[in-house]
Amino acid sequence: MNGQPDHETNDAGTSSARDTSPTFWALLIGVDFYFPNQLDEGGTYLSLSGCVSDVERIRDVLRARITMPLDITTLLAPNVGGDAPGEEPSTWPTYDNMKAALDGLLARTQPGDHVYIHYSGHGGRVPTNFTRLKPGGVDETLVPTDIGKSSTRYLRDLDIAYYLDALTAKKQATVTIVLDSCHSGGATRGDNVAPRCATYARRGAEPTLDTTKRPTDGVAPDDELIAAWKRLEATGRGVRDATATTWLPEAKDYVLLAACRDVETAIEVWEGGRPEGVLTTAFIEALKEPGDDQTWKTLYERVLALVHSKYPSQTPQLLGQGERQVFGSKLRPVVSTVRVNDVDVAKRKVKLGAGQVTGTPTGAKFGIYTPGTTDFTQLDRRVGVATVDKMMAVESWASLEEGAAIASVKLGAPAVLEDVGSVELRRAVNLFHRDDLPPDIDQERALGAVRAEIKNSKRGFLELVAGATPDYQVALNKDRHYEIWGPSGKPIPNVGTVAIDVPGSARVVVDRLVHLLRYQTIQKVASPLSGLKDTLRIELLAPPPEWSMDKPALGGTVIEPSGDAYVMKPDDWVFIHVVNESSSPVNVAVIALGDDWGIRALEPPPPEGRMFPTRRYSTVDAKAESRFALQFFLSEGRASSTDVIKIFATVEDTDFLWLLHTPIKDPVTRSLVTRKEAAHDALFRLREALDAKENDLREVRPRSAPGEDWTARQFRIVTQRT
């Protein structure tokens, strides 16, 4: 009968173990064989070769990696050259069997369990019945082996969302889904390469859209499907980037690793004498890296580098809880890093995913770590230090220090900015001895500790000066605390003070000086002489009167600045309107520089309560436009605030997330050092930003040349009460 797939458990998966330990449930689906099929548009789902192999290799990984009770269900359709899959019909990945397997998974899962779903096969697209929910008019689907029957349904994205919602919200399980398939793209050219989507549609027809009349009911009643979809959207703020992946709502309650962007094709290739999915192979390879504490974000960086090193036209996508441990539920903090994109062993050079667009200067030093590293205090995992000596728009070449093993540097390895050695980024520091403090405060000893820390740290960008106007000054106050002043001798707002008797207090002061430098350098990054700048229009729009977050509407009125700032009232909404007149897609990221000296992402927005978004950028298609909505707030007791917003755009794949920076924290309490009346983070809220009068710094422009393929734009916005 249907719904009796191949099923196995390890020795721990007994009923007695069920009472003491959570269970790891895995549903693995591999579809090589497709019964003959013909879509109305002329396209067809050809049989594949590497999907069953993908699942078998993933099954081996789970058996070796999972230590908790493990229960694996497999649905396979091997292509053995006959007129049917080479397995029992009860184990075929038909629609009925896939639904039954998911229903069984939902019934067995208990709170605290882990659920892993892996699908390798064709992806498809069908017209949606939920046009209000899906403005694009289509559902993305997984394609059953028996899709050749007109009575066979697709397993749609709404169906998958229903199960994800039930597993996460109702069963409180930790859920991961990997989809090695695509629902768009098209035919490939070349030997031993196959796309995992429909091909050979008639000329002029949508190549992957199936308009064949089929049953339209899903795995649950329509109202339940809609409710589940909306709940997932609510947890992830409902963001769906149509150029990244629209398989599912971007929610924070699960992890989705997808094979490619919507406009790309997921492929399978022949490697080592066998067919295999590109994503699955990179995923398995990344899992081989040492360490059992990898997060999905660090693993994704490795997967992306492995795929792009051979197949740059396929860009894997990660949505959801990037901070979560791979195959685990514990959330680990993710340090913002850049990625090693290439290694030139002969020249001892590495190519890093940071360039002029992120303000990376010549001379910047990056610590290179082993793939999978999440704790960057573990120096035994650092391969060496690389110094940037050639900048490009979104990448840079860096030379690895002598003595470091270049062979140990791996593609996708994380790199952490350690030093900024460029002369133009140095800041002058004055240690100020006050005459108005009690004599029992030993200023010489305290300031001498800071002097020694600056010299011994060898960071290179803090320079002690005397007799000249400094950028920063360090002094003590009557409470025996260090203070950091600006050039005028006034304490810099929200940097806080540090007690001189706190262990390592001098190091904390130097770290805060470096923090300020990094923040102000990013704030000062300006556009190069770029051809992109001339084809990209960025402006602020006031939404039309009928617009709301629940009722989107087109249109809007251009907002003109008043002097050097745009003036808003509390609770005003604005659009950042990006018009791309170029012939290439443009990747956009928007950041806010806050008055707690943190740098936060606005677009793409992070999930509620998180620092890092799940996507690195949003994409504006060629000859298209996008609007990003922001709302301004003013805390009680404040008459006005100044917000600084920075928009970066590039035509290349890059990572803007490493620009983000945590706020300055108290060294003892670890609480934020900020004004009590500072705004609270919420949906699309901006932190009240730095007052420009406290931010009058020397100009810092990354070197550039005409024709660079990135640009930046900055808005200064004053929010004030009437």
N, C-alpha and C positions, 0 to 999 in steps of 0.2 A: 504494500500500500504506500501512498505518498507519505512524506514526512518522516521516513525512517533512515536517516543518513548514517554514514560511517561514524562510529562513536568510540572514543577511548578515554580512559582515565589513568593517571599514574597511581602509584601505590598509596599516595597520600589522599587520593580522592575517595576515601571511604566514608561511610556514614559517621563513624566515630570521629574522624578528623573534621567532619563538617561542623561539629559542635565547638571546636576549639580554634579553628583557623578559617579565614575567608578562602573562597574558591576562585581560581582563575579559569573563567569560561572562555573558550575560543571557538569561533565559527569561521571556518576557512572555506572559501568558495573559489574553485578554479574551473573555467569554461574554455576548453580548447575546441570541442566539437560543437558545431551549430548545424542543426537540421536545415535542409534547403529552405531558403526564405527569399522573398522578393518584396521590397517596400513599394508603396504607391509611387514614390518619386524615382523608382528605378534602382535605388541603392540596394545593397545586400550586406549582411553580416557574414563575412567569410570565416571559415574555421581558422583557429589560431594554433600555435604550437607550444608556447612557453608558459601558459597559465597554470596547468596542472603541476608543472615543475616548480613554479613559484610557490604554490601552496605546500608542496612536499618539502621544499627547503625551509619555508617558514615554520612548518610543523616540527622539523628537526631543531630549529632555533629555540622554539618554545620548550621542547622537551629538555634541552640542555640548559636553558636560562631560568626557567620558572621553578622556584623552590617550594612554593605553596601548593596545595592540592590543585591539580590541573585536570581539566575536562575539555577534550577537543572533539568538535563535530566537524566533519568534512563533507562537502558536496562537490563531486568531481565529474567532469565530462571529458575523459581522455579521447584524443583523436587517434584511433588505431587503424584508420584506413578503411573501415567498414561503413555501413549505413546507419550506425548508431554508436553512442559512446561505449567505451569498453568497460563499463561497470554495471552493477545492478540498477534497474530503473529507480529503485527507492533512494539511490544515492546520487541521482542526476540533479544538477542545479536547474530544475524547472521552476516556474513561478510558484506552483503549489508546494514544492519541496522547500524552497527558500523561505516562503511564508511560514510553513510549519516549523522549520528549524528556528526561526526568529521567535515564533510564539512559544516554543519549548524553552528557548533561552530565557525569555522574559519570565516564564512561569517558575523556572528553577533558581533564578538569581535572587540572592538575599542581600540585605543592607551590608555594605562593606566589601562585597565581592568585586572582582575585577572582570571586565568583559573586553575581549579583543575580537574585532571583526575584520577579516582580510578578504578582499575581492580582487581577483584577477580575471579579466574578460573584457568583452565589449561594453562600452557605454553608449547610451542613445539619448534622443530628445523626442518628446511628443508634445502636441498642443495641450495646454493646461485647461482644466475646468475651473481654475481658481484665479481668474484674471485680476481680481482686486488684490489678491495676495501675491501674485506673480506678474508684475508689470511687463516683464519681457515676453509673456505669453506662452512660455514653454515650461515643461517639467523635465528635469534631467533624470536619467534612468540607468539601472543595471539591466543587462539584457539576458534573459533566461536562454537556456540551450534550445528550447522548443519554441522560439519566437516565430518560427515559420508558420505556426498555426494562427489563424486570425482570431481564434478564441483565447489565445494566450495574452495575458496582461504583462506589462513591464512592472518591475519593482521600482517605483518612482521615488524621487527625493522626499516627497511628503510622507511616503510610507516609512522610509528610513528615519525621518525626523520623528515620526510617531514612536518608533521603538526607542530612539535615543532619549526622547523626553521621558518615556515610561521608565527606562533603565536608570536615568540620572535623577529625575525629580521624585519619582515614586519609589523606586527600589534603592536609591542612594548608592548606586554602584559607580565605580571608576571605569570609564568607557573610552576605548580607543578604536578608531576605524581607519583602515588603510585601503585606498581605492587605486589600484593600478589599472586604470582605464581612462577613457576620455569620451566626451559626448559631442565634441566638435573637432575641428581640424580637417583632415582630409587624407587623400591618398599620399603615399610616400613613393619615392623613386630610389632604386638601388637594390642590390642583392641582399637577401636574408634580412630584410627590414619589413615589418608589418605594423600598420596602425591598429589600435584597439578601438575602432569606431566603424560605422557603416561607410562603404565606398561605392563608387561607380554609379552614382545618381545621374539622372539625365542632366544635360547641360542647362544651366539656368535654374535648376531646382535646388532647394536647400539640401546639401549633400548628406546631412545626418538627421534630418527631421522626418519622422515617420508619421504620416497622416492616415495610415491604414485604420479603418474603423475596427476598434477593439472594445471589449468591456472596459468601462471607465471607473468602476468601483474599486476602492483601495482596500487596504488591510483593516480599516476601521471606518465607521461612518464619517461622512464628510465633515461634520461639525467637530468631531474629535481630531481629525487630521489638521484642520485649521487651527484649533486651540493649541495643539502640540507645537505646530510651526511658530505660532505667535509667542508661546512661552519661551521657546529657544531664542527667538529674535530678541525678546525682552532681556534675557540674561546677557546677550552680547551686544545690546544697543541696536540691534536690527540692521547692522551694516552689511551690505552685500556689494562687493566690488565686482562689477560685471566683467572686468578684464583679468581678475585673479582667478578665483574659483567660486562658482555659485552652486556647487553641489548641495550645500546646506547652509542654514543661517550661521553667522559667525557668533557662536555662543562660547561661554567660558566653562561650560560644564563637561566638556569632552575634548578629545584631541582628534583632529582629522588631518591625515597626511594624504594628499592627493597627488596624482602623477604629474599634473601639468596645469598651466593656466587654461582658461576657457578657450582662448584663441589658438592654442597649441594642440599638438597631437602626442598622445602617449604611444610609445612604440615598444615592440619586442624585437630582439636581435639574437643572432647566433654568437655566443661567446663560449670558448672552451669546448666546442663541439656539441653544444646544446642550446636550445632556444630559451630565452628568459626575458622577463620584463625589466626594462631599464630601471624603473623605480624600485622594484623589489630587490634587484641585485645590489643597488647602491645602499638600500636600507639594511640588508644583511651584512654587507661589507662594513658599514658604519657601526653595526652592533658588535663587531669583532674588536673594536678598540678597547684597550684596557680600562678598568674601572667599572664599578657597578652603580655609580651615582650619576650617570649621564641624565641630563634633562632632555625633553623633546626639542627644545631650542638648540642646544649644543649638538644633538644628533642631526637635526635638520640642516645645520650649517655644513656638516660633513657630507650629508646626502646631496645637497645642492652642488657642492664643489665636485663631487664624484660624477654626477650626471653632466654638469656643464663642461667638465674637462673633456668629455667625448661627444656629447650631444647637446650643444648650446641652444638648440631650438626647443628643448624641453625643459621647463622650469617647474620643479616640484613646489607644492604649496603646503603651508602648515597653518592650521587654524586652531584656536582654542588654548588650552592650558600649556603654553610653552615651558612654563617653569616646573611642570610636573616631572618627576622621575620617569624614565622609560620603564614601562611595565610595572609601575608603582603608582601610588596615590599621593605620596608626600610631596608637597610643593617646596622646591628649593629656590633660593634667590638666584637670579640670573644676572651675572655681570655683563654689562654692555661691551661687546668685543667686535673686532673686525675679523674678516675671514682671509685665510691664505688661499689665493685663487690660482697661483702658479708657482712652480719652483724651478729655478735654473741652477742645476747642481754644478755645472762646470764653472759658472761665474759666481757661485755662492750667493745668489740673490733670490728673494721671494717677492711675489707680487701680492700686495695687500688690497683689500676692498675698501680703501679710504684714499681720497684724493683732494683736489682743490675744492670740490663742492662741500666737503666737510671741514675745510680749513686746515687740512694737514700740511704742515710746512716741511721744507727740506730740513733735515736734521732731526726730525721727530724720531723717537726711539720706541719700538714696540717689543714687548716680551712675547716670544712665540712659545706656546704650550702644546702639549700632546692633545690630540682630539679627545673630546669628552670631558675635559677639565672643567669643573665648575667652582672649585675652591682655588683661587689664584694666590693664596698664601702658601700653597704647597710648592716650594721652589724646586723640589725634586722632579716636578712635572714640567718645568720650564726647560725648553730645548736650548734657548739662547735669546740674545737681544739683536734685533735688526734695526738699522738706521736708514731712514728714508733718504735717498739720494737722487731720485727722479720722480717728479710729480706728473700725474695726468689728471684728466677731468674727474673721474670717479675711482681711480686706482692709483697705486704708486709702487715703484720698485724700491726695495730696501736691501742693503747688504748685511749679511749675517756676520756677527762678530767672530773674530778668530778664536779657535778652540771649540766652537759649537759644531755639532755634527749636522751638516746640511742634509745628510741622508735621513735624519730623524724628523725633518720637517715634512708634514703630511698635508696633502690637499684638504682644505676645509678646516685646518687646525685653527684654534682661536688665538688672536693676538690682542694684547692689552696695551694701551698707550701708557708708557712709563715716563718718558721725558719728552719735552718739546725743546730741542736744542737750537732752534733758529734764532738768530740775533734779533730779528724784527719782532719776536714775540717775548723778549725778555722784559721783566718788570723791575723797576728800581725800588728797593726797600730801604727805609731809614729806621734805625733803632733809636727811638726818642727818649732821652733821659729828662724826666720832669724835675722841676725845682720846687714844686708845691706838694710833694708827698712826704710823709713822716720819714725820718731817717732810719727807722727800724725796718723799712721795706728795702730789701737788698736788690736794687734795680740792676746793679752791675752783674750780679750772679744770674738773675732771671733773663736779662737781655743777652748776656753772654751765652746762655744755653740756646737761645734762638739763633744767635750768630753761628754757633758751632753746628747746629742742625742744618742751617742753610749751606754751610761749606761742606759738611760731611755727606749730605744727601746726594751731592753731585748731580742734581737735577738740571742745572745749567741755565734755567730761565728765571731764577731769582738772583738779583745782583745787589749786593750791599753798597750803598752810596752814602756820602756825607757831603754837605755843602751844595747839593743840587736838589731840584724839586723832585721828590720821589713819587712813585705811583701809589705805594702803600707805606704806612708807618706803623710800627709796633711799639706800644707803650704800656705802662701799668697804670691801674687806678688805685684809689684809696682802699678798695676791698681786696687788694692783693690778687687781682685778676689781670691777665693780658687783655688788651684791646687792640683791634686793627682799625687804623684810621685811614681816611683818604688823604689826598695831597693837602687839603685845607686844614687838617688837624682835627677833624670831626669824626667820631666813630662811624664806620660804614654801617648803615641800617641792617639789622637782621643777621649779622655775622655772629653776634654773641660774644661772650667773654669766656676765658678759660682760667681757672684757678691755677696759680703758679705751683701749688703743692700737689696737683694731680699728677700721678706718674705719667711720663711721656708728654707733659703739657707743651713743651717746646715743639715736639713733633706735630702735635695737633695744630698749633699755630701755623707752622709751615704748610701743613696739608690744607688749611683753610686759605692760605695765600695762593696756593696752586689751584685750588677750587675756584677762587675768584678770577684768576688769570684765564682758566679754561672757559669759564662762563663768558667773560668779556671778550675773549677772542672769537668765540662762536657768534656772539652778538654783532661783532664788527665784520664778519665775513661779508664781502660785497661781490656783486656780479662781475665776471670777467667781460671782456669784449667778445660777446658771444652772439653767433647767428641765431641761437635759440631765443635769446632775449627779444629779438625783433619779430619773432613769429608767435610769441606767447604773451597774451594779455592777462594781467592779474589786476582785479579791481574789487572794491567793496560795494556791495549792493544792499539796499534796504529791501526786505521782502515785500511782495505785494500785500495789500490789506487782508486778502482772504487766505493768506498762507498760515499754516501752523504745522507743527511736527507731525500731527495726526492727519493733516489734510494738505499735502504738498501742492504747490502751484508754481507755474513758471512765471517768468517776468521778474520785475524788480527795478529799482531806481538807483542809479549810480550815486554814491555818497562822495561829496567833495570835501577835502580837508579844510580845516580852519587854521591857517598858519601852518605849523609843522606837525599838526596832529589831527586825527579824526575824533570828533566829539560825540559821545554817546550818552544816553541816559540809562540808569539802572534798569535791568530786565529787557533791554533792547536786543533784538536778534539782528544779525547781519549774515550775508553770504560772502564767503571768499569765492569770487567768480573767476574761474580759470578757463580761458578760451585758447585752444590750441589750433593755430592756423597752419602748422607745419604738416609735412607729409608723413611724420612718424609719431607713434604714441609717446607720451611724455609721462614720466613717473613723478609724482608730487608727494611731498611730506610737509606738514605744517607743525611747528613747534612753538611753545610759549616759554618765555624766560620769566621766571617768577620771582617775587620779592623775598623768597626764602633761599634764593640762589640755586634753585633747582631748575632743570630744563625738562619740560614735559611734552609729551606728544598730544597734539590736537587732532591731526588727521594723518594716518588712520587713528581713530580713537582707541585707547586701551580699554579692556574690560573694566567694569566698576571695581575700584579698589586696587587696581594693578598699575604698575608704572609703564610696562612695555606693551605696545599693541601687538596683536598676533600677525599683522602684516607689516612689511617694511615700508610700503608706500601705496598710494592709490594711483591708478593709471587713467589718464585722459586720452582717449583715442585721437588719432589724426583727424583733423578737420572737425573737431567736436568740442564740447564744453562740459564743465562740471561745476556744481555748487557745493560748498561745504558750509554747513550752518554752525554759527557760534552765538552764544548768548553771554552778555556782560552782567556782572553783579557788583554790588558795592556793599561792603559790610556796614553794620550799624555803627554809628559814631564817626564815620568817615565822610568827608565832604566830596572827595574826589580820589581817583587812583589813575595810574598810568600803566597801560598794558603794551607790551612789545611782542608782536607776532612776526615770525619769520617763516617764509615760504621758500622751499627748495624745489627745484625741478631739474630733471636730467632725462636724457633719452636712453641712457644705459641702465642696466640692472645694477642697483647699488643699495647699500644699507645705510639709512639715515639714523637707525636706532642707537648707534654708538654715540651720537651727539647728546643723547639724553643723560641727565645727571641727577643723582639724588640730592635733596636739600642738605644744607649744613645741619648737623645734629650735635647735641650736647654730648661731650665725651663721657660723661658719667651716667646720665639718665637715658641717653640715646634718643631723647625726644627732639622734635624739630625746634630749631632756633628761629623763631619768627614772631611777628606781632600777634598779639592775642586776637586782634580784629581781622586777621587775614582771612580771605575767602576760603570756603571749604570746597574740596573737589566734588564735582557732580557732573551730570551729563553735559558734555560740551562746555563746561565752565572754564573760564580762563583765570589763572591766578592773577591777583593784582600785581602788576609788574613793577620793575625797578623804576624809581623816579629818575628821569633823564639827567637832572642836576647832579645826581650822585654817580653818574655814569659817563662823565666827559673824559673819554680816554683817547689816547693816540690812535690814529687810523691804522688798521691792520688789514691789508688786502693780500689775499693769496696771489702769487704770480700767475699770470694768464696770458693768453695770446688770442688774436682773432680766430673765430671758428670753434671755440670751445663749446662742448655740448652740455653745458649746465648753466643755470642761472639762479639767482636768489633775489627775493624781494622782501622788504621789511616795512611794517606799518606800526606807527606809534598812535595809540588810541587812548584818549582821556575819557574816563567815565565820571560824570559829575551830576550831582542832584540839581534840579532847577530851583 
